[in-house]
Amino acid sequence: MTFIRGSRARTERKTVISDEEFEEMLLKADGILDSFFRLRAKALLCVLRLNGKRREEIALLERSDFKIEESFLNITFTLLKKRKGTVISKQSIKSIPLKDPLTKPILEYLEYLDSLKPKPRFFLPRVKSFFGEGYKILSEEHVSGRQVFNIVRSLSSSVWCHLFRETVASDVIKQDSSIIGAFKVQRRLDLEDHRTGLRYLVRFSSDIIERELEKEERE
């Protein structure tokens, strides 16, 4: 089965992103020659893998949304939802241990942003290219959700942003496959409906059971 969005076709996957696949994406990002684009790509991958947030939420991140407090990097995400003609803003803070290896690329990128003049307001500032003659970082503008998608797709033809969301949900269920795990997924991903968390529970619990049965059969 394929999903069509605009001019792009996406093949349905039954699996989430493996550790090996994610490492391959980081390695490809590490091969980007330009410092800004290299650091940006690695930081984006790590934010996605750690939080599973929607691409629109990541596009709206500002530099000030990242704060180090004690032994954690706190990230404040903002989600805009349209309700009956009005736009509702909802914020959520996610804490990442500084000792987590995926935190380092984020901090390195933030340090790079702070070194720029003028300092970009957004975590992912928009870039204007000059027909192969360089580019300019627009400090007061951010990328779109589609551009976040395109950065991820440039690093893997089989991975898209929402797949990181499913991968984080899988992480939670692997740690707790009880009914409580569904509510942990709801809280981790900031889901409005707990039934979405239950669907993740059913999906990934089934995957765990199938792998255990396959292991028993091999033994």
HUPE-V916175 format. One record per helix or strand of 2 or more residues. SS is the DSSP state (2 for helix, 1 for strand). FROM is the first residue (numbers start at 0). TO is the last residue. Records with the same first field share a line. If there is no record, write none. Layout:
SS=FROM-TO + FROM-TO
//
This chain:
1=1-4 + 7-10 + 65-68 + 71-82 + 85-96 + 124-128 + 134-141
2=18-29 + 34-50 + 54-58 + 62-64 + 100-114 + 144-154 + 160-174 + 178-188 + 193-217
//
